[in-house]
Amino acid sequence: MRSGSVTTELFKSGRLRLSAACPQDSGSRRHIKARAEQLLQILFGAAEPCPLLRKAFSWRIQLRRLQQAKSLRDQATLQRQTQGSAVKPDPSQAQCLALLMPALQHLPPLNQLSAFLSQPLPSKICVSPAIFRSIRHSDLEISQSFQPSFQIDHQLQDLVSRVIQHNPHLGGEPLTAGAVDRSLLDMLLSIDQLLPIQSSMRVNFQIQRDQADSDSQMTVRSATGSSLRPDLQLRAEDNVRLLFKGEEKGQGHSLADAREDLHAKTAVWSTLFYGPLNYLLCYVAAGARLQLMAIERGAHTLPVAVSRSFDMTKPAGRAQVVLAAFGLYRLLSTVNILLPAYVLPVGKDLTATSTIGQHAFKRTLHFRADRATVLKRIQPWSSFRQAFGMQISWLKKAYSRTAQSAGLIHKQPGSPAISVAENVYTVELAPVGLRNGDARPQTEIQACLACHGLLHGLQALHQASLAHRDLRWKNVACDPTKEHYYLLDLELVAPLNFKPTFPALISWGHDTLENGQFTEQSDLHMLGKMMTELTHVICAQPP
């Protein structure tokens, strides 16, 4: 075997160690070299060093120096941490609050949004030195908004560094969604969590991504077959009020394609969905590009760009997303404060599961954003029908005979006929107003208006020889002004004087039925009970 091969095998087996041949008490490079020469002579009987051994020896020296330098740095870091009596606290929360100041009292006009989102932040954002160098190398101007920091245990610094460091893969729409999640969404959610719980600026976002759930009403599709559910939705803490949404496309698509889809999914603007807001904040993403948008109140035009297009494959582009995220959070925090609690959950399911005897069923409402429609479904219809002895002909009669009547909900004009397909009952309704607790009268005048509106609704049903049978405040809606009230949920209607085949509902009293039958007086009796529940409200009003 050649000498080089012998040396290699000795090194691999660990039988030859330079540290054993070199004195530990001497740092003399000349002395170490002389000892190495002696070792070579012992092994090979030659004074000329083997090139492999010389290279290995040089590597070992460099490795030792690196290890010693790291040890010194670790000791210095530990010393800085332990100076004084406690570890230095994480300044992330205070810095995050400072970057979001001042709090907005109102939203900027739409034509000023772009300038608002591009204005400099109150202070520079700390990042790791390596990340700062990558930003500066990519875009010197953008790097002016950041500063290098050696501090450890710094949540905000670690977050921003991680977002800028992550270089997303390109491909289909799921990869674009992943890039958005790792940049803009991570920033918004992390800022939200960094703020104090008691802070008025904190939103407590509820995130909802398109999961293509076949059991959800979110899978409703347009005439062209595309999904009508936004790819991403951020809602307020109540998981009802929509604050922000976005649309994504894979590589090969343009931002214009994503913007077209976003427009198709927000074709209707209603104060029942968005309250007094003048625009809805959103974003579009396609491949590596991301851009913030706004949909103008009542506009039928395409969403308006309110930021530059960010390239998520470049450190400078991801740094721009970080900067925009702080401005965007300030806007969304203000939207959260300004958006009324009564708005309907546009683009979302409201689901209730019930069991009557041995029959279980689910009722779902989906508030569509592509047109002013509430999609209502009951499934399985066979369970609901057997539980209440219902007939589909009664429901068709109720909606058709009261289509022009005041005081109750209507089927959406021009929508598909009421149907039962694959054991699912479906009807498209026209949204009329607020419901549940928001529709409950709070003054004597509102109580009078509610009674007036509901009597009109009952009159229309009774003229069609039908009884509602389920009057309660949960089945009442009103407009935002609380001047007009409507009767909802006609799915329990039955012919007048019909004897129920199911146990009494919880809203019925012992004297609701007449001779075991549900009559006109039964409906009026239940309306009277509802008004009695408002006695404390009416009596509390000053004379």
C-alpha positions in Angstrom: 0.0 0.0 0.0 1.3 3.5 -0.9 2.2 5.9 1.9 -0.7 8.3 1.0 -3.2 5.4 1.3 -1.7 4.4 4.7 -2.0 7.9 5.9 -5.6 8.2 4.8 -6.6 4.9 6.5 -4.9 6.0 9.7 -6.8 9.3 9.7 -10.1 7.5 9.0 -9.6 4.9 11.7 -8.6 7.6 14.2 -5.3 5.8 15.0 -3.4 8.9 13.9 -4.2 12.1 15.8 -2.2 15.3 15.4 -3.2 16.4 18.8 -1.3 13.5 20.3 1.8 14.3 18.3 1.7 18.0 19.0 2.6 19.4 22.5 -0.4 21.0 24.3 1.7 23.5 26.2 3.3 25.2 23.3 1.7 27.5 20.8 4.8 27.7 18.7 4.0 27.1 15.0 7.6 26.3 14.4 7.8 23.7 17.1 4.5 22.1 15.9 5.8 21.9 12.4 9.1 20.3 13.6 7.1 17.6 15.5 5.0 16.9 12.4 8.2 16.4 10.4 9.4 13.9 13.0 6.1 12.1 12.8 6.4 11.9 9.0 9.9 10.4 9.3 8.7 7.8 11.8 5.8 6.8 9.5 7.4 6.9 6.0 11.1 7.3 6.6 11.1 10.5 4.5 11.8 14.1 5.4 9.4 15.4 2.7 5.9 15.7 4.2 3.0 14.0 2.6 0.6 16.6 0.9 -2.5 14.9 2.4 -1.1 15.1 5.9 0.1 18.7 5.5 -3.4 19.7 4.3 -5.1 17.8 7.2 -2.8 19.4 9.7 -3.6 22.9 8.4 -7.4 22.2 8.6 -7.0 21.0 12.2 -5.3 24.2 13.1 -8.0 26.4 11.5 -10.7 24.4 13.1 -9.2 24.9 16.5 -9.0 28.6 16.0 -12.7 28.8 14.9 -13.7 26.8 18.0 -11.7 29.1 20.3 -13.3 32.2 18.7 -16.8 30.7 19.0 -16.1 29.8 22.7 -15.0 33.4 23.3 -18.2 34.8 21.7 -20.4 32.4 23.7 -18.7 33.5 26.9 -19.2 37.2 26.0 -22.9 36.6 25.2 -23.4 34.7 28.5 -21.7 37.5 30.3 -23.9 40.1 28.7 -27.0 38.0 29.6 -26.1 37.6 33.2 -24.9 41.1 33.9 -26.9 42.6 36.8 -29.4 40.5 38.6 -31.7 39.5 35.6 -31.7 38.8 31.9 -32.5 41.7 29.7 -36.3 41.7 28.9 -37.5 41.2 25.3 -38.4 44.7 23.9 -40.5 43.3 21.1 -43.9 44.4 22.5 -42.8 47.9 23.1 -41.1 48.2 19.7 -44.2 46.7 18.0 -46.4 49.3 19.6 -44.0 52.1 18.6 -44.1 50.9 15.0 -47.9 51.1 14.9 -48.2 54.5 16.3 -50.1 56.8 16.1 -53.4 54.9 16.2 -55.8 56.0 13.5 -59.1 57.7 14.3 -60.5 57.1 10.9 -59.5 55.4 7.6 -57.6 57.5 5.0 -59.4 58.2 1.8 -59.0 55.6 -0.9 -56.8 57.9 -3.1 -54.4 58.4 -0.1 -54.0 54.7 0.8 -50.9 54.2 -1.4 -49.1 57.1 0.2 -50.1 55.9 3.6 -48.8 52.4 3.1 -45.5 53.6 1.6 -44.7 56.2 4.3 -41.6 55.5 6.5 -42.2 53.8 9.8 -41.6 55.7 13.1 -38.5 53.7 13.8 -36.2 51.2 12.2 -36.9 47.5 12.4 -34.2 45.3 14.0 -33.0 42.2 12.0 -30.0 39.9 12.3 -26.8 41.2 10.7 -26.9 38.5 8.0 -30.4 39.5 7.0 -29.5 43.2 7.0 -26.6 42.4 4.6 -28.9 40.5 2.3 -31.4 43.4 2.2 -28.7 46.0 1.6 -27.2 43.9 -1.1 -30.6 43.5 -2.8 -31.9 47.1 -2.4 -29.9 49.8 -0.6 -32.9 52.2 -0.3 -35.1 49.5 1.4 -32.3 48.7 3.9 -32.5 52.2 5.3 -35.7 51.1 7.2 -33.8 48.3 9.0 -30.9 48.0 11.3 -28.7 45.1 12.4 -29.0 43.8 15.9 -27.0 41.2 17.9 -29.7 40.9 20.6 -30.9 37.4 21.3 -34.4 36.4 22.6 -36.0 39.1 20.5 -39.3 37.9 19.1 -40.0 40.7 16.7 -36.4 40.6 15.3 -36.6 36.8 14.9 -40.0 37.1 13.2 -38.9 39.7 10.7 -35.6 37.9 10.0 -37.4 34.7 9.4 -39.9 36.3 7.0 -37.1 38.0 5.0 -34.9 34.9 5.0 -37.6 32.5 3.7 -37.2 32.1 -0.1 -40.5 30.6 -1.3 -40.8 27.9 -4.0 -42.7 28.7 -7.1 -45.3 26.5 -8.8 -49.0 26.1 -8.5 -51.5 28.0 -6.4 -50.8 26.1 -3.1 -47.2 27.3 -3.3 -48.3 30.9 -3.9 -50.6 30.5 -0.9 -47.7 29.2 1.2 -45.5 32.2 0.2 -48.3 34.6 1.3 -48.7 32.7 4.5 -44.9 32.8 5.3 -44.7 36.6 4.6 -47.8 38.8 4.8 -50.0 36.5 6.9 -47.2 35.6 9.4 -46.5 39.3 9.9 -50.1 40.2 10.5 -50.8 37.4 12.9 -47.5 37.8 14.8 -48.0 41.5 15.2 -51.5 40.7 16.5 -50.0 38.3 19.1 -47.2 40.7 20.2 -49.6 43.4 21.2 -50.8 43.5 24.8 -54.1 41.7 25.4 -55.7 44.9 26.7 -54.5 47.0 23.8 -57.4 48.7 21.9 -55.4 48.1 18.7 -55.3 44.3 19.0 -57.7 42.6 16.6 -57.4 38.9 17.5 -57.7 37.8 13.9 -59.7 34.7 12.9 -58.2 33.2 9.8 -60.1 31.2 7.2 -58.6 29.5 4.2 -60.4 27.9 1.3 -60.4 24.2 2.2 -62.6 23.0 -0.6 -64.8 21.3 2.0 -67.6 19.4 0.1 -69.8 19.6 3.2 -69.6 23.4 3.2 -71.8 25.9 1.5 -68.5 27.7 0.7 -68.2 25.5 -2.3 -70.9 27.4 -4.2 -69.7 28.2 -7.7 -70.3 30.8 -10.3 -71.9 30.3 -13.7 -68.4 29.5 -15.1 -67.8 26.8 -12.5 -65.2 28.7 -10.4 -65.3 28.7 -6.6 -66.9 31.8 -5.1 -65.1 31.5 -1.8 -62.0 33.8 -1.3 -58.7 32.0 -0.9 -58.0 33.8 2.4 -60.3 35.7 4.8 -59.4 37.5 8.0 -62.3 38.1 10.3 -62.6 39.9 13.6 -62.5 38.1 17.0 -66.3 37.4 16.7 -65.5 35.3 13.5 -68.3 37.2 11.8 -67.1 40.6 10.6 -65.0 40.4 7.5 -61.9 42.7 7.7 -59.6 41.5 4.9 -59.5 38.9 2.1 -57.3 37.8 -0.8 -57.1 35.9 -4.0 -54.1 33.8 -5.2 -53.0 32.3 -8.5 -50.1 30.0 -9.3 -47.0 30.6 -11.4 -47.9 31.4 -15.0 -50.8 33.6 -14.0 -50.6 37.4 -13.7 -51.8 39.7 -10.9 -54.5 40.8 -13.3 -55.9 37.3 -13.3 -56.1 37.2 -9.5 -57.7 40.7 -9.5 -60.4 39.5 -11.9 -61.3 36.6 -9.6 -61.3 38.9 -6.6 -63.7 41.2 -8.4 -66.0 38.4 -9.3 -66.2 37.3 -5.7 -67.1 40.8 -4.4 -69.6 41.9 -7.0 -72.1 43.1 -4.5 -71.6 45.8 -1.8 -74.1 46.0 1.0 -74.2 47.9 4.2 -75.5 44.7 5.8 -72.0 43.2 5.0 -69.6 46.1 5.3 -71.5 48.8 7.4 -70.3 52.4 6.7 -66.9 51.4 5.3 -65.9 53.2 2.1 -63.7 50.4 0.9 -62.6 46.8 1.7 -58.9 46.0 2.0 -57.6 42.9 0.2 -54.7 41.6 -1.8 -53.9 39.6 -4.9 -51.0 37.2 -5.4 -49.7 35.4 -8.5 -46.6 33.3 -8.6 -43.9 35.4 -6.9 -45.8 38.7 -6.9 -48.0 40.2 -4.2 -49.9 43.4 -4.2 -52.3 45.1 -1.8 -55.7 46.2 -3.2 -58.9 48.0 -2.1 -62.5 47.4 -3.3 -64.4 50.7 -3.4 -67.8 51.1 -1.7 -70.5 50.2 -4.2 -68.1 50.1 -7.1 -68.6 47.7 -10.0 -65.0 48.3 -11.3 -61.9 46.2 -10.6 -60.2 46.5 -7.2 -57.7 49.4 -7.0 -54.0 48.8 -6.3 -52.9 50.6 -3.2 -49.3 49.3 -3.0 -46.5 48.5 -5.4 -46.0 44.9 -6.5 -43.7 43.0 -4.2 -41.4 40.2 -5.4 -41.5 37.5 -2.7 -38.5 35.7 -4.2 -36.1 38.6 -3.4 -35.0 39.7 0.1 -35.8 43.3 -0.7 -39.3 42.3 -1.9 -40.0 40.4 1.3 -38.6 43.3 3.3 -41.2 45.6 1.5 -43.9 43.1 2.6 -42.7 43.5 6.2 -42.9 47.3 6.0 -46.3 47.3 4.4 -47.6 44.8 7.0 -47.2 47.4 9.8 -49.2 50.0 7.9 -51.8 47.4 6.9 -52.2 46.3 10.5 -53.0 49.9 11.5 -55.7 50.0 8.9 -57.2 46.7 9.8 -57.2 47.6 13.5 -59.2 50.8 12.6 -61.6 48.7 10.4 -62.2 46.4 13.4 -63.2 49.4 15.5 -65.4 51.1 12.9 -67.2 48.0 11.5 -70.5 47.6 13.4 -71.2 44.4 15.3 -74.5 43.9 13.4 -73.0 43.2 10.0 -73.8 39.8 8.4 -70.9 37.3 7.9 -70.4 37.7 4.1 -68.7 34.7 2.5 -69.2 32.5 5.6 -71.4 29.7 6.8 -73.7 29.9 9.8 -74.6 26.3 10.7 -76.9 24.9 13.3 -77.3 21.2 14.0 -80.5 19.9 15.7 -81.9 16.6 16.8 -85.7 15.9 17.2 -86.3 12.5 18.6 -84.3 10.1 16.4 -84.0 12.6 13.5 -80.8 14.7 13.2 -80.4 17.4 10.6 -78.3 20.5 9.8 -79.4 24.0 8.7 -76.9 26.2 7.0 -76.9 29.8 5.8 -74.3 31.1 3.4 -74.1 34.8 2.7 -72.8 35.1 -0.8 -70.6 38.1 -1.9 -71.0 37.7 -5.7 -74.7 38.7 -5.5 -77.1 39.7 -2.8 -78.2 36.2 -1.9 -78.4 34.1 1.3 -78.2 30.4 0.3 -80.1 28.3 2.8 -79.9 24.5 3.0 -81.3 21.8 5.2 -79.8 18.3 5.1 -80.7 15.6 5.2 -84.1 16.8 4.1 -85.7 13.4 4.9 -84.8 13.7 8.6 -86.2 17.3 8.8 -89.4 16.3 6.9 -90.0 13.3 9.2 -89.2 15.2 12.4 -91.8 17.9 11.6 -94.1 16.2 9.1 -93.2 18.8 6.5 -94.2 18.8 2.8 -92.1 20.7 0.2 -95.3 22.0 -1.4 -96.1 24.0 1.7 -92.8 25.8 1.5 -93.2 26.5 -2.2 -96.6 28.0 -1.5 -95.3 30.1 1.4 -92.6 31.8 -0.7 -94.6 32.2 -3.9 -97.8 33.6 -2.2 -95.9 36.1 -0.1 -93.4 37.2 -2.7 -94.7 40.8 -2.8 -95.8 41.1 0.9 -94.2 43.3 3.6 -92.9 42.0 6.9 -91.3 38.8 6.0 -88.3 37.3 4.1 -88.6 36.6 0.3 -87.1 34.2 -2.1 -84.5 36.0 -4.3 -86.2 37.0 -7.6 -84.8 35.2 -10.5 -83.1 32.6 -8.4 -83.5 28.8 -9.0 -86.7 27.3 -7.8 -86.9 25.8 -4.3 -85.6 22.2 -4.7 -84.7 19.0 -2.9 -81.8 17.4 -4.7 -79.7 14.6 -3.2 -81.6 14.9 0.0 -80.7 18.6 0.4 -83.3 21.3 0.6 -82.1 24.5 -1.1 -83.6 28.0 -1.4 -81.9 31.3 -2.3 -83.2 34.2 -0.2 -82.9 38.0 -0.4 -81.1 39.4 2.7 -83.4 41.8 4.6 -81.4 42.9 7.6 -80.0 42.1 11.0 -81.0 39.1 13.0 -81.0 37.5 16.4 -79.9 39.7 19.3 -79.2 42.7 16.9 -82.9 42.7 15.8 -84.3 42.7 19.3 -86.1 46.1 20.1 -84.4 48.2 22.7 -87.0 51.0 23.0 -90.8 51.3 23.1 -90.8 52.9 19.6 -88.8 50.0 18.2 -91.1 47.5 19.9 -94.1 49.2 18.2 -92.4 49.1 14.8 -91.5 45.4 15.3 -95.1 44.5 16.2 -96.3 46.4 13.1 -93.9 44.7 10.7 -94.5 41.2 12.1 -98.3 41.6 12.0 -97.9 42.4 8.2 -95.9 39.2 7.8 -98.4 37.1 9.6 -101.2 38.6 7.7 -99.6 37.6 4.4 -99.1 34.0 5.6 -102.7 33.7 7.0 -104.1 35.0 3.7 -102.3 32.1 2.1 -104.0 29.8 4.6 -100.6 29.1 6.3 -99.3 29.4 9.8 -95.7 30.3 10.7 -95.6 28.1 13.9 -92.2 29.3 15.1 -92.4 32.9 16.1 -89.5 34.0 18.4 -87.0 36.8 18.3 -84.3 34.5 16.8 -86.5 34.3 13.7 -86.8 38.1 13.3 -84.6 40.5 11.3 -84.5 44.3 11.0 -82.8 46.8 8.9 -79.8 48.8 10.3 -82.1 51.7 11.2 -84.4 49.4 13.2 -87.4 50.8 11.5 -88.4 47.8 9.5 -88.8 44.3 10.9 -89.2 41.0 9.0 -90.3 37.5 9.9 -87.7 34.8 8.9 -87.5 31.0 8.7 -90.6 29.9 6.9 -89.4 26.3 6.9 -91.9 25.2 9.6 -95.0 26.7 7.9 -98.1 24.4 7.7 -101.7 24.8 6.6 -103.9 26.6 9.2 -105.7 24.3 11.7 -103.2 21.6 11.0 -102.6 19.2 14.0 -98.8 19.0 14.6 -97.3 15.5 14.6 -94.3 16.4 16.7 -93.8 17.4 20.3 -94.4 21.1 21.3 -91.6 23.5 20.4 -89.8 25.2 23.3 -91.3 28.5 22.2 -94.8 27.2 22.5 -96.9 27.7 25.7 -99.4 25.3 27.2 -102.2 27.2 25.6 -100.7 27.8 22.1 -102.7 25.2 20.3 -106.5 25.2 20.0 -108.0 21.8 20.4 -104.6 20.4 19.4 -104.5 22.5 16.2 -102.3 25.4 15.2 -104.5 28.3 14.1 -104.2 32.0 13.3 -104.7 32.7 17.0 -101.8 30.4 17.8 -99.4 32.6 15.8 -100.9 35.8 17.4 -100.6 34.2 20.8 -96.8 33.6 20.2 -96.4 37.2 18.9 -98.0 38.4 22.2 -95.5 36.3 24.2 -92.6 37.9 22.3 -93.9 41.4 23.1 -94.3 40.4 26.8 -90.6 39.6 26.8 -89.9 43.3 26.1 -91.8 44.6 29.2 -88.7 45.4 31.0 -87.4 47.4 28.0 -90.6 49.4 27.6 -91.1 50.0 31.3 -87.5 51.2 31.6 -88.1 54.1 29.1 -88.7 57.5 30.7 -92.3 58.8 30.3 
